[in-house]
Amino acid sequence: LTSIILVTVIFYAFLTGLNPPVLRASIMAAVFFSSFLVRRQWDITSGIFTAIFVILVRNPSDLFNIGFQLSVLATVGIVYGSAKLEEALFRGSLFVENLQVKAERGRLFFLKKYLRKSLCISLAAWLATLPVTAYYFHIFTPFVAIVNILVFPLFWIIIVCGIVLLTLGTACPPLANISAWLASSTNIALESLVSNLVSLPYSYFYVCGPSPTEIVVYYLFVVLL
């Protein structure tokens, strides 16, 4: 099973043209599942920096690529910050959940947990990329963490339909038609949702980008915090 997953990950990476964000995620997944083959414990930090090392060896100029920088920062923020944000913002809820047995959690437990974790993951990624986004694009988006919760399921539908279309479309044309229609309809819904959200008042602000020194101070503060 592990070998099948590794082959699928590698195939997907080449399918997308080895773009830095996909390559980073693919390398991390490959490192993770390869650890089962050699019976070594998985280390998320090693996975992240292995991905960074391989990408930069392949193309050192990616170090100055905005997409690469944001991708790495968002990943680091999610991995190291989401759990801490959840503990800080929902300390009471987590404490109660630890005391509850499964039968006491109610029918909406998994929905609440999904929304809570999605908010913390989105917030962690937003905080990790905030100064770099302001530096390059001179924009501040205060509600992006909430917007991510709304658009994330739509992204997954598009990705899954795209994979089904590319892998099984030739063998099963009816399935290809359904996947293409669903992906297209979801993409239209996604574009409409984003356009409506952007048009809302105070959804974004133009700002003067921080200086490199201010960016360094920001990340040092976050690390110390």
C-alpha positions as CSV (number, residue, x, y, z in Angstrom):
1,L,0.0,0.0,0.0
2,T,2.8,2.4,0.9
3,S,4.5,1.8,-2.5
4,I,1.2,2.5,-4.3
5,I,0.8,5.8,-2.4
6,L,4.4,6.8,-3.3
7,V,3.9,6.1,-7.0
8,T,0.6,8.1,-6.9
9,V,2.3,11.0,-5.2
10,I,5.1,11.1,-7.7
11,F,2.7,10.7,-10.7
12,Y,0.6,13.6,-9.3
13,A,3.8,15.8,-9.0
14,F,4.8,15.2,-12.6
15,L,1.2,15.6,-13.7
16,T,1.1,19.2,-12.4
17,G,4.5,20.1,-13.9
18,L,6.5,20.0,-10.7
19,N,5.3,23.4,-9.6
20,P,7.1,24.4,-6.3
21,P,4.0,24.2,-4.1
22,V,3.1,20.8,-5.4
23,L,6.7,19.6,-5.4
24,R,7.1,20.7,-1.8
25,A,4.0,18.8,-0.7
26,S,4.9,15.7,-2.8
27,I,8.4,15.6,-1.3
28,M,7.0,15.9,2.2
29,A,4.5,13.1,1.5
30,A,7.2,10.9,0.0
31,V,9.5,11.4,3.0
32,F,6.5,10.6,5.3
33,F,5.6,7.4,3.6
34,S,9.2,6.3,2.9
35,S,9.7,6.3,6.7
36,F,7.3,3.3,6.9
37,L,9.4,1.5,4.3
38,V,12.7,1.9,6.3
39,R,10.9,1.7,9.7
40,R,12.0,5.1,10.9
41,Q,9.9,7.6,12.9
42,W,8.4,10.4,10.9
43,D,9.7,13.9,11.7
44,I,7.7,16.8,10.2
45,T,10.6,19.2,10.6
46,S,12.9,16.9,8.5
47,G,10.2,16.6,5.9
48,I,9.8,20.3,5.5
49,F,13.5,21.1,5.2
50,T,14.1,18.1,2.9
51,A,11.4,19.5,0.6
52,I,13.0,22.9,0.7
53,F,16.5,21.5,0.1
54,V,15.4,19.4,-2.9
55,I,13.4,22.3,-4.5
56,L,16.4,24.7,-4.1
57,V,18.9,22.2,-5.5
58,R,16.6,21.7,-8.5
59,N,16.2,25.4,-9.0
60,P,18.0,27.8,-6.6
61,S,16.2,30.8,-8.0
62,D,13.0,29.5,-6.4
63,L,14.3,31.0,-3.2
64,F,13.2,34.4,-4.6
65,N,9.9,33.0,-5.9
66,I,6.9,34.6,-4.1
67,G,4.8,31.4,-4.4
68,F,7.6,29.3,-2.9
69,Q,8.1,31.7,0.0
70,L,4.4,31.9,0.8
71,S,4.0,28.2,0.4
72,V,6.8,27.4,2.8
73,L,5.7,30.1,5.3
74,A,2.1,28.9,5.3
75,T,3.2,25.2,5.8
76,V,5.5,26.2,8.7
77,G,2.7,28.3,10.2
78,I,0.2,25.5,10.0
79,V,2.5,22.8,11.3
80,Y,3.8,24.8,14.3
81,G,1.1,27.4,14.9
82,S,-2.3,25.9,14.4
83,A,-2.2,23.7,17.5
84,K,-0.9,26.5,19.7
85,L,-3.6,28.9,18.4
86,E,-6.3,26.3,19.0
87,E,-5.1,25.8,22.6
88,A,-5.0,29.5,23.2
89,L,-8.3,30.4,21.6
90,F,-10.4,27.4,22.6
91,R,-8.8,26.3,25.9
92,G,-12.2,25.9,27.6
93,S,-13.7,23.8,24.8
94,L,-10.7,21.5,24.6
95,F,-10.7,21.0,28.4
96,V,-14.4,20.0,28.3
97,E,-13.9,17.7,25.4
98,N,-11.1,15.9,27.2
99,L,-13.5,15.2,30.1
100,Q,-16.3,14.0,27.9
101,V,-16.9,10.5,26.7
102,K,-17.9,9.8,23.1
103,A,-21.6,9.5,23.9
104,E,-21.7,13.0,25.6
105,R,-20.3,14.9,22.6
106,G,-23.5,15.2,20.6
107,R,-24.2,15.1,16.9
108,L,-22.6,18.4,16.0
109,F,-19.3,17.5,17.7
110,F,-17.5,16.7,14.5
111,L,-18.8,19.8,12.7
112,K,-17.7,22.0,15.6
113,K,-14.3,20.4,15.6
114,Y,-13.9,20.8,11.9
115,L,-14.8,24.5,12.0
116,R,-12.5,25.1,15.0
117,K,-9.5,23.4,13.4
118,S,-10.2,25.0,10.0
119,L,-10.3,28.4,11.6
120,C,-7.0,27.8,13.5
121,I,-5.2,26.4,10.5
122,S,-6.4,29.3,8.3
123,L,-5.4,31.8,11.0
124,A,-2.0,30.2,11.4
125,A,-1.3,30.3,7.7
126,W,-2.5,33.9,7.5
127,L,-0.3,35.1,10.4
128,A,2.7,33.3,8.9
129,T,2.3,34.9,5.5
130,L,1.0,38.3,6.6
131,P,4.2,40.5,6.4
132,V,5.4,38.9,3.1
133,T,1.9,39.4,1.5
134,A,1.9,43.0,2.6
135,Y,5.5,43.5,1.4
136,Y,4.9,42.1,-2.1
137,F,1.3,43.0,-2.8
138,H,0.7,45.9,-0.4
139,I,-2.6,44.5,0.8
140,F,-4.1,43.4,4.1
141,T,-7.0,41.0,4.2
142,P,-8.5,40.8,7.7
143,F,-11.1,38.1,7.0
144,V,-9.1,35.7,4.9
145,A,-9.1,33.0,7.7
146,I,-12.9,32.9,7.6
147,V,-13.0,33.0,3.8
148,N,-10.7,30.0,3.7
149,I,-13.2,27.9,5.6
150,L,-15.9,28.6,3.0
151,V,-13.7,28.0,-0.1
152,F,-11.6,25.1,1.1
153,P,-14.3,22.4,0.4
154,L,-14.8,23.8,-3.1
155,F,-11.1,23.5,-3.8
156,W,-11.2,19.8,-2.7
157,I,-14.1,19.0,-5.1
158,I,-12.2,20.6,-8.0
159,I,-9.0,18.7,-7.2
160,V,-10.7,15.3,-6.8
161,C,-12.7,15.8,-9.9
162,G,-9.6,16.8,-11.8
163,I,-7.7,13.7,-10.7
164,V,-10.6,11.5,-11.6
165,L,-10.9,13.2,-15.0
166,L,-7.2,12.8,-15.8
167,T,-6.7,9.2,-14.5
168,L,-10.0,7.5,-15.4
169,G,-11.5,9.8,-18.1
170,T,-10.2,7.8,-21.0
171,A,-11.3,4.4,-19.6
172,C,-14.7,5.6,-18.6
173,P,-16.1,8.5,-20.7
174,P,-19.4,8.8,-18.7
175,L,-17.3,9.3,-15.5
176,A,-15.2,11.8,-17.3
177,N,-18.3,13.8,-18.3
178,I,-19.6,13.8,-14.7
179,S,-16.2,14.8,-13.3
180,A,-15.7,17.6,-15.8
181,W,-19.2,19.0,-15.3
182,L,-18.8,18.9,-11.5
183,A,-15.4,20.5,-11.6
184,S,-16.6,23.2,-14.0
185,S,-19.7,24.0,-11.9
186,T,-17.7,24.1,-8.7
187,N,-15.1,26.4,-10.2
188,I,-17.9,28.8,-11.3
189,A,-19.4,28.7,-7.8
190,L,-15.9,29.3,-6.3
191,E,-15.2,32.3,-8.6
192,S,-18.7,33.8,-7.8
193,L,-18.2,33.3,-4.1
194,V,-14.7,35.0,-4.1
195,S,-16.0,37.9,-6.2
196,N,-18.9,38.5,-3.8
197,L,-16.7,38.3,-0.8
198,V,-14.1,40.7,-2.3
199,S,-16.8,43.2,-3.0
200,L,-17.8,43.4,0.7
201,P,-16.8,46.5,2.6
202,Y,-13.5,46.3,4.5
203,S,-12.7,42.9,3.0
204,Y,-9.2,44.2,2.2
205,F,-7.1,47.3,2.6
206,Y,-4.1,48.7,0.7
207,V,-1.1,49.2,3.0
208,C,2.5,50.4,2.8
209,G,4.6,47.2,2.8
210,P,6.8,46.6,5.8
211,S,10.6,47.0,5.4
212,P,12.8,43.9,5.5
213,T,13.9,44.8,9.0
214,E,10.3,44.9,10.2
215,I,9.6,41.5,8.6
216,V,12.6,40.0,10.5
217,V,11.4,41.6,13.7
218,Y,7.9,40.2,13.1
219,Y,9.0,36.7,12.7
220,L,11.4,36.9,15.6
221,F,8.5,38.0,17.8
222,V,6.3,35.2,16.5
223,V,9.1,32.6,17.2
224,L,9.7,34.0,20.7
225,L,6.0,34.1,21.4
